[in-house]
């Protein structure tokens, strides 16, 4: 773990100092792996290209470290370049936590993280999020958490119930996002509410990754209540926007009548 921690620091420093080489033409990771005679080493590239990481311009070096600008493979994947070996199952949260820090902290402090310390083999980040190799998908709980994908997970007695909770929270968030979009289309800027929505989402995600079924119900109830509270305030802004629109239409109608009256007054009488 000490070696991993030191390597993580190197990778974090490298990432902070420069943008990763995110795309194919700039990354020797991609060009070298595509050229591999060993088919197994070439497989990650097309998987990655079809992943949420590629969609958000996150390339190999963001996870594995190293220097994708160096042509020499030994130099590119050297300890000096901050290259990370594949993590063991006990190191996976630290590995993914380079970027997903808050979620990784919640996982380590939660149910699975605690029993991992006792030597119990538990699901880790890759168990749910890398079921299809490097083709990492956006969060889709109805696909990630099923009776087929969670056999024997300690403390996960009813995956479908967990998915139902997640989808209920997602529905509230989607409704709030749609309401904010509607108000902003009417000319009222609600960036503070978008930030508030993001904070509720992040807090629920942290609670979710603790994998504590007792706390999940409370976290779901809190998130739903917070989303609905924000939605009530947004509804107030929508009423304000509608009131402004009605006032504007009334003013336009009054101006139209006034100009019509002036026009009629100024016309010569026959």
LINHUQUI-V593507 format. One record per residue. N is the residue number from 1. SS is DSSP state (alpha for helix, beta for strand, coil for the rest). PHI is phi as a letter, one per 30 degrees, with the letter a starting at -180 (* if undefined). BURIAL is I if it has 9 or more other ideal C-beta (glycine too) atoms within 8 Angstrom, else O. Layout:
N SS PHI BURIAL
N SS PHI BURIAL
//
This chain:
1 coil * O
2 alpha d O
3 alpha d O
4 alpha d I
5 alpha e I
6 alpha d O
7 alpha d I
8 alpha d I
9 alpha d O
10 alpha d I
11 alpha d I
12 alpha d I
13 alpha d I
14 alpha d I
15 alpha d I
16 alpha d O
17 alpha d O
18 coil a O
19 coil d O
20 coil d I
21 coil d I
22 coil d I
23 coil c O
24 alpha e O
25 alpha d O
26 alpha c O
27 coil c I
28 alpha d I
29 alpha e I
30 alpha d I
31 alpha d I
32 alpha d I
33 alpha d I
34 alpha d O
35 coil d O
36 coil d I
37 coil d O
38 coil d O
39 alpha e O
40 alpha d O
41 alpha d O
42 alpha d I
43 alpha e I
44 alpha e I
45 alpha d I
46 alpha d O
47 alpha d I
48 alpha d I
49 alpha d O
50 coil c O
51 coil c I
52 alpha d O
53 alpha d I
54 alpha d I
55 alpha e O
56 coil c O
57 coil i O
58 coil c I
59 coil c I
60 alpha e I
61 alpha d I
62 alpha d I
63 alpha c I
64 alpha c I
65 coil i I
66 coil i I
67 coil b I
68 coil d I
69 coil c O
70 coil d I
71 coil d O
72 coil d O
73 alpha d O
74 alpha d O
75 alpha d I
76 alpha d I
77 coil c O
78 coil c I
79 alpha e O
80 alpha d O
81 alpha d I
82 coil i I
83 coil d I
84 coil c I
85 coil d O
86 coil e O
87 coil d I
88 coil d O
89 coil d O
90 coil d O
91 coil c I
92 alpha d I
93 alpha d I
94 alpha d I
95 alpha d I
96 alpha d I
97 coil d I
98 coil e I
99 coil c O
100 coil c I
101 alpha d O
102 alpha d I
103 alpha d I
104 alpha d I
105 alpha d I
106 alpha d I
107 alpha d I
108 alpha d O
109 alpha d O
110 coil d I
111 alpha e I
112 alpha d I
113 alpha d I
114 alpha d I
115 alpha d I
116 alpha d I
117 coil d O
118 coil c O
119 coil i O
120 coil d O
121 coil d O
122 coil b I
123 coil d O
124 coil b I
125 alpha e I
126 alpha d O
127 alpha e O
128 alpha c I
129 alpha c I
130 coil b I
131 coil d O
132 coil b O
133 coil i O
134 coil d I
135 coil d I
136 coil d O
137 coil c I
138 coil d O
139 coil e O
140 coil b O
141 alpha e I
142 alpha d O
143 alpha c O
144 alpha d I
145 coil c I
146 coil b I
147 coil d O
148 coil d O
149 coil c I
150 coil b I
151 coil d O
152 coil i O
153 coil d O
154 coil d I
155 coil i I
156 coil c I
157 coil d O
158 coil b O
159 alpha e I
160 alpha d O
161 alpha d O
162 alpha d I
163 alpha d I
164 alpha d O
165 alpha d I
166 alpha d I
167 alpha d I
168 alpha d I
169 alpha d I
170 alpha d O
171 alpha d O
172 alpha d I
173 alpha d I
174 alpha d O
175 alpha d I
176 alpha d I
177 alpha d I
178 alpha d O
179 alpha d I
180 alpha d I
181 alpha e O
182 alpha d I
183 alpha d I
184 alpha d I
185 alpha d O
186 coil c I
187 coil j O
188 coil c I
189 coil d O
190 coil b I
191 alpha d O
192 alpha d O
193 alpha d I
194 alpha d I
195 alpha d O
196 alpha d I
197 alpha d I
198 alpha d O
199 alpha d O
200 alpha d I
201 alpha d I
202 alpha d I
203 alpha d I
204 alpha d I
205 alpha d I
206 alpha d I
207 alpha d I
208 alpha d I
209 coil d I
210 coil d I
211 coil h I
212 coil c I
213 alpha d I
214 alpha d O
215 alpha d I
216 alpha d I
217 alpha d I
218 alpha d O
219 alpha d I
220 alpha d I
221 alpha d O
222 alpha d I
223 alpha d I
224 alpha d I
225 alpha d O
226 alpha d I
227 alpha d I
228 alpha d I
229 alpha d O
230 alpha d I
231 alpha d I
232 alpha d O
233 alpha d I
234 alpha d I
235 alpha d I
236 alpha d O
237 alpha d I
238 alpha d I
239 alpha d O
240 alpha d I
241 alpha d I
242 alpha d I
243 alpha d O
244 alpha d I
245 alpha d I
246 alpha d O
247 alpha d O
248 alpha d O
249 alpha d O
250 alpha d O
251 alpha d O
252 alpha d O
253 alpha d O
254 alpha d O
255 alpha d O
256 alpha d O
257 alpha d O
258 alpha d O
259 alpha d O
260 alpha d O
261 alpha d O
262 alpha d O
263 alpha d O
264 alpha d O
265 alpha d O
266 alpha d O
267 coil d O
268 coil d O
269 coil d O
270 coil d O
//
